[in-house]
Amino acid sequence: MARNPILALAFVAPALLFLAAILAWPLVSAFLLSLQNVRGVGTSGTWVGFENYRFILTSGAFWDSAGLSLVWVLANAALQTLLALAAALILHQKFPGVRIARTWIILTWIVPTVVVVMIWRWLFSTSGGMINPLMMQAGITDRPVGFFATPESAFATLVFINSWRWFPFIALMMLAGLTRIPSELYEAARIDGAGPVRRFTRITWPLLAPTLTVLLIIGTLLSFNVFDIIWLMTQGGPAGGTRTLPVLIYETAFRSYRMSEAATIAVLSTLLLMTFAIVATRSLARSGDER
Amino acid sequence: MKRTLGWNLALAAGLGFFVALVGLPFWWVVSGSFKLPREIIARVPTMFPQSFTWQHYDKLLSSSDYGTYLVNSLFVSGLSAVLTLLLAIPAGYAFFRLEFRGRETWYRVILLAYAFPSIVVLIPLFTMFAKAGLVDTRLALIIVNVAFALPFAIWMLRSFFGSIPREIEEAARLDGGPPLTVLRRIMIPLTAPGIAAVAIFAFVTSWTEYVFASVMILSDAKRTIPVGFSGIIGQYQVDWGLLLAGASLAILPVVIVFALIGRWFVTGLTEGAVK
């Protein structure tokens, strides 16, 4: 293959420079901000070294949020992967209307998050709404359930809403992985007399596993970063029960006007995520080599 | 493919579950937007509307600039999708085919773009845009949206290019085509479904974006649908009829777009390249 560094540069440089200017440089500025004591947007501060880091790492609020973020990521990964896998396996079958189902399952993802939040706030509402009256009719409960009343229930409800929004997208990515499995393998297995369960455990699962791992990593990064759904629904409440790290960053910056502290939390979150991403992709690459 | 009856029933049950999970909320919202207020707040909810009214839509359209929001959203999302493709196609091709120093390293660095909370760059970016005079312009939103769609777009396109049989590309190159011609004449047409999927991905990312749009845009005339709609929510807290009408109108444009090109998104994601 011909080496053509100038052409390669011309192809890659625009995208790289763009990302450098809009994502990488602000990231560096955030780091510089974390070494100062700036309070409001646009005001100036003095250099304080790693003073902010010492303060944040010894504050309870940061560790509370980090813990919540961890649970948030795990719960979303579990729920959305499970829903997505089930949906993908169904959409991989042949049945009348499968094309329509494949197209419209994505509806939850193409609707603005603001609308998603409004829809579920209404559906879960204690006055009006649909879920509470239906549950009362079915005799599950005799008075309206306040889904956002306690920290735990608000958190669980948000996990459901976020996974509801994201699982169809992940399901389609899994479906892409499923369609890459050669159908001859299934034919051969059928001729050998393998039932649906065996076909799943011996063919589908092992061949889908690499795709699942990649999606699990992407899904983890995406759900860690979810901010709008949480903020619009609960603003981190009640009693800080849904204040994950992105919510804490926003609150610190735009509610308490402590820019440098917000930047510090942001840098720490980034370090956390980058470590996860690098370790995860490393182990992924290694398991790919073994194959 | 032959299936047993029990297998078919299980499939139907699973399908029914997902149709309800995705479809019911939307049905309740759209049908609710035509109900009279007293039916919306009735103690016993109705699955099918017993009343019919346009009053929520009348009130919504006369009290807000929905048309302006819609045009802004279409403008921002459309241009974001085009710009994403312009940057991602050459980059995706280069990462897939061209040899240069540090190719794999740069490729991984790009994917790290999703490894930090996007809220992190909000503060510095706002300062940067303020200096450049970009605050309160739709261009600012386009720039941000492209930046967030780009890494994933490059990643998808690289794998789509990779699914084209090597012989086709070799043949084109042996015929003496320079890489740019090979890309334009062979690779792009062959990956058309994948490119469409990437364009839709970029469009939707931008269409649903709320946080940056709410911070960067100050004047009402430049608001996108998410920001405009959140203003309406704040103003009419519990006027559910009005909010349901607003939600329905915010859903409508993407539903129309998806009715026209939605199957390309799925085909593109699952197949990537014409085989």
Interface residues (C-beta under 8 A of the other chain):
Chain A: M1 R3 N4 P5 L7 A8 L9 A10 F11 V12 P14 A15 L16 F18 L19 I22 L23 W25 P26 L27 S29 A30 L33 V41 G42 L83 A86 A87 I90 Q93 K94 F95 R99 A101 R102 T103 W104 I105 I106 L107 T108 W109 I110 V111 P112 T113 V114 V115 M118 I119 W120 W122 L123 S125 S127 G128 G129 M130 P133 L134 Q137 W164 P168 L172 M173 L175 A176 T179 P196 I218 L221 L222 F224 N225 F227 D228 W231 L232 L245 P246 I249 Y250 A253 M259 A262 A263 A266 V267 S269 T270 L273 M274 F276 A277 T281
Chain B: M1 W7 L11 G14 L15 F18 V19 L21 V22 G23 P25 F26 W28 V29 G32 I40 I41 R43 V44 P45 L87 A88 P90 A91 Y93 A94 F95 R97 L98 E99 F100 R101 R103 W106 R108 I110 L111 L112 A113 Y114 A115 F116 P117 S118 I119 V120 V121 L122 I123 P124 L125 F126 T127 M128 A130 I143 V144 V146 A147 L150 P151 I154 P179 L180 V204 W207 T208 Y210 V211 I225 P226 V227 F229 S230 I233 V238 W240 L243 L244 G246 A247 A250 I251 V254 V255 F258 G262 R263 F265 V266 L269 T270 E271 G272
